[in-house]
Amino acid sequence: MAGQQRPSDRGFFNNLFSRPKYVTVHPRRVNSQTPPSGAGEAEPARTQPPLPGTPTGLETSAPVRLPLTPAREVPDGLWVKCGACGQILYTKDLAKNLYVCYRCQAHLHIPARDRCQQLLDHGLEEEFAAELTGSDPLQFPGYREKLEQAQEKTGLREAALIGRGHLDGLPVALGVLDFSFMGGSMGWAVGEKISCLFDRARELRLPVILFSAGGGGARMQEGVVSLMQMATTTQAVARFSQAGLLYISVLTDPTMGGVYASFASLGDILLAEPGARIGFTGPRVIEQTIRQKLPPGFQTAEFVLKNGMIDAIVDRREMKETLARLLRFHMRPAQRGDQVVQGSV
Amino acid sequence: MSRAVFDWERPLVELESRIAELQAFSQERGIDLSGEIATLEERAARLREETYRNLTAWQRVQIARHPGRPTALDYISLMMEDFMELHGDRAFRDDPAIVGGIGLLAGRPVTVIGTQKGRDTKENLARNFGLPHPEGYRKAMRLAEQAAKFHRPVITLVDIVGAYPGIEAEERGQGLTIAESIRTFSLLPTPVICAITGEAGSGGALAIGVGDRILMMEYAWHSVISPEGCASILWKDARQAAAAAEALRLTAAECLKLGVVDEVLPEPLGGAHRDPRTAASTLKQALVRALSDLDGIPVETLVQQRLERYRRDRSAGWQRHSSEAGL
């Protein structure tokens, strides 16, 4: 086909994923265009024009909110369609590439169990609070059925999977929220599991690594009960932190609302996956409130990095290595074992 | 004083004004209508009971939003002998949607922090409709820590539908700041009493809604999201807000049952806006009582108990609720 574009040139997801690799620690210039300040409040000090000649890759107008859950193309699940670039992908290859689209590099949603397998040397060696399951404190209309459907679909009891294992030989406590379970939202059971993760890790004196994904934040169907879990999880993190232990929070797509505004924000180190949506209020609500289009790239990992809200963006395929490095930075020389360089005193 | 009238209380308001007319008429003409007036007043009393005793959740939400409902600064001026407002987050700007300062409550120095709505359009624009930006929460944290340094109790007055949903708020870290604020109030080494005076929606309310005692006014609501927000997200129809208000169980009585608040403070029949002075006096008495309850508890114990309170709430409160419902 003449003039055929590579998938990455199509402007899907504003080309946020079009670069082959993400640099682990350096803030990226590309895509870091500051949105024009809106809502009638001029903020000259905060608004920097993009550097001249900087390719922004953002010429495609409004922020694209495509689902990052790979869509099933055929019933047997052999092939899936990338939610970002629309390419048909071979499931096995996609899984091998850690659910990063091998055409456009979009970081697609990854099931919680796969995430554990991918990060831990022997998978979850012990699952904490495995018996905890969702409940319906308000008897909210239709909620029971939704919970059951989610359990059936994901094989999980709730949106959080917590436990311990070894990452590159280092003992860690790991928590993973699964987007495919009711959007990774936090109800009572998820909040209880997150709190339990920090409590157990404090007892065992393990560092915590937590991958959050919560599209809706606190789960609406549990009303004020889920709101309270923002307080209890925050307090569990605070107690854990007071014990002098390390918490690395990894924000994955999407980390919004009450999940972002509680435990997910309170890591000693905040990392994010490329292109992850991160923010407090959902984009639709903001658009309806301020009655204007949101700037491209709004509430992405790149946006919060530029605004100083996270430490680094890390490609999923470099995540394990990066986490291991960070864990070792927080160990005494004797604990680091063979990593100690001779004569480095 | 705003005289906004809800549709569902119109029959009562009309009856009340008819009684007033009749009284004026009888006085003017010197005609004795006391029999008729007494009958009407009896009817009004019955109607008043009917109107306000069995309010739906949605009607309560409407009362909580009544434009004449006392704001944080109203309560402060009605309850406190002296008060000086302190401004600014020392980092970006002063957020007019959150007010705070030091004052005397029953002779005792306290720090008060509250969300501040306006009473009319002009004030509301200046106050951003009581919707804070991150700098507002930073101001709240600053004032709370200042209070702790001088062993002053902190009182928060919560009346907020949610944190401001805007571009700048997101740029400046709305979510992260709310998380930090929840943490700050959770660990604050001084007594913290929160009073939900009107609306208390989402993390924006919880950011100044964590403390040792949570009081809630009778017609206030407290939930994870506004009923409109819930209806438009779940059912794609904001007009179903009344149904959502019911489903969310956001009334003071429900919150008490769920173990989320400690005490519900009765309001003048029909809402605090009908008699702000009485409402403020009820609130003041409850605050003074709560402060004296917390007196003399060492701060370490206080913080410990505060943290345990949230653990207890989540395991006990709603389970009690569920079992009552036969779950």
Interface residues (C-beta under 8 A of the other chain):
Chain A: P35 S37 G38 A39 E41 E43 R46 S135 D136 P137 L138 Q139 F140 P141 W188 G191 E192 S195 G216 G217 A218 R219 M220 Q221 E222 G223 V224 V225 S226 L227 M228 Q229 M230 A231 T232 T234 Q235 V237 A238 R239 M256 G257 G258 Y260 A261 S262 F263 A264 S265 L266 I278 G279 F280 T281 V285 I286 T289 I290 L294 P295 F298 Q299 F303 V304 N307 G308 M309
Chain B: G162 A163 P165 G166 I167 E168 A169 E170 E171 R172 G173 Q174 G175 L176 I178 A179 E180 I182 R183 S186 L187 S202 G203 L206 A207 V210 H222 S223 V224 I225 G229 C230 I233 L234 A247 L248 R249 L250 C255 L258 V260 L307 Y310 R311 D313 R314 S315 G317 W318 Q319 H321 S322 A325 L327
